Amino acid sequence: MPARAPAPAKTYDRRYFDRWYRRSWHAHFHAGTLARRVQLAVSAAEYVLERPIRSVLDIGCGDGRWRPLLMRERPHIRYQGVDSSEYVVGRYGRRRNIRLGQFGDLGRMGLRGRFDLIVCSDVLHYVPLPEARRGLRAVARLLRGVAFMELFTADDGSEGDDEGFVRRSRQTYLRLFRAAGFIHLGFHCYAGRGLRDRLVSLERGAT
């Protein structure tokens, strides 16, 4: 039997972003909830840090949908986006401060400083396990405050882009986060180990 040809690589081009982020029911639904997710992430980081956030790293940022909402909440933040789409970086990179990079490359990108808030929304369930481990270790090193890492597990019902979706259990993700040193706060929010002493017992999510 002849070997099966490998599946073509997923392409994050203009057609992809038009379909999933601009011109579909899925896009309109998530645009309607985005402001609440931004408020949650900012509030969680500022609650733990006990001050306004000053810097944000947005991993898998796409065309930078979080950026204007973050800038509206905190006009003077330093925003750094990272995305694997050459289309996004070519079109928006300079104007929106988005660099080209994969999740697993974060530790080799020379990102400047540490970040009060790190956003990684709707990304990790598409990342192979070795790359996820490598990237999470880098996120832990870059994190000063709270990481908002929104994802779906194999047990969750979800609608949208299922191409390349990796079906992992809740426990698998919790093991990955613990191994990287994250403290689960609930609602997709995680603190780094450096903030452990600031958190009382019931500020930490169940594991």
Steps between C-alpha positions, in 0.01 A plus 500: 500500500650839406583738783239763569609847402536737796218746552576850370615746764231724639524846347411808702444727202248772422234244410541330839461826696205610287325171571560463872547856624314734264213351301332215686262431787802375694680831445202710608442286810858529622518870419202547729671323791850634446463815709395293802799268460734800480346649816534167682866457406596857586311491830656168603852625429445826683336328796803276546763767426315764707563768236403585139659284233776657292587229246321228303628212288231362267599156365316377194353847477373469143439845358515653849133496601590537870724801443245785458295376795808475719611847392154633583526356851863602554614751233868496598571127506786348306335248264692223324320258269638172367338297223601224260317657202725662242191670360422665837857613562539630146178700514475607863834427666655845494180692587387265775839380630453134399801275451515173307542193720367160604392420855801274547739775385420747778813420696721577198341821378686741727181653634581803713427504872224324689128551458225586747241320287559222249211406273486167317139467388373215281853377424622215720252239374664528155859461626683162501593377848882547481452855369241571770744392773780713354278804452346482847846500659576818306168658602583428865836679462341800327211536746495754781126496572218287355472291184156470338521168313156424361464154349265207444553142616375173354203517738378840381246561231630766262413636159743653259832410343559131575783451250807400701307498828685274749261317732664502842343447842464762768749309715758504221487878483513537878812279507659716229426818693627358831820377335566852372437644848160664446241542774143452380272790600189396307329650192803419278728714719838384637760666719870429491683336788648835600157612619430192711551682830244768406218251452291367784375146475157566350632744240645193332277293275426134567741258331 
